[in-house]
Amino acid sequence: MKPEDKSQRTLYRIITYGLALSFTVLIASLETLRGTPTGFKFVISWRTWVALAIGAAVTVPCFQILIYSERRGPRRAAIAIVVLIGVGGFFYPLRFVPSEKMSQIFGGLGLAVIALSVVAGLLLMARRFFEGEKRGPSD
């Protein structure tokens, strides 16, 4: 994706650093989680700031590759890293959940996956519909 003009370059920069910031904060907030007898709590320490710096060092290049690079290999690696951070950020807090409540949580997760799959399918169908409308009936 080569930016054509200044406004598009600015938009790409906002997208890159906004996404990198959100994933960096996710990484740092996961580091602040501490287990307690009743669940968990957030404790900010020096390690939080180190996690913030490491998160920025990892996510900024990943999102720059995703936005600017046209090569498949680096893009796939960057996507894999981003997906691993996202999935890890989702499942990491589950270690603080009592084992007897896991079946309820995974039941809810299963329903969420089904609901999101239906929504994704509807969005895909809408995209195909609108792309077909652009081409016209004679194409």
NORFENMO-V927053 format. One record per pair of residues at least 12 apart in sequence whose ideal C-beta (glycine too) atoms are under 6 Angstrom apart, sorted by the first residue. I is the first residue (numbers start at 0). J is the second residue. If there is no record, write none. Layout:
I/J, I/J
This chain:
11/66, 15/62, 15/63, 15/66, 18/62, 19/58, 19/59, 19/62, 22/58, 22/84, 23/51, 23/54, 23/55, 23/58, 25/88, 26/50, 26/54, 27/47, 27/50, 27/51, 29/88, 29/91, 30/46, 30/47, 30/50, 31/43, 31/47, 34/95, 38/95, 39/95, 61/77, 61/80, 61/81, 64/77, 65/77
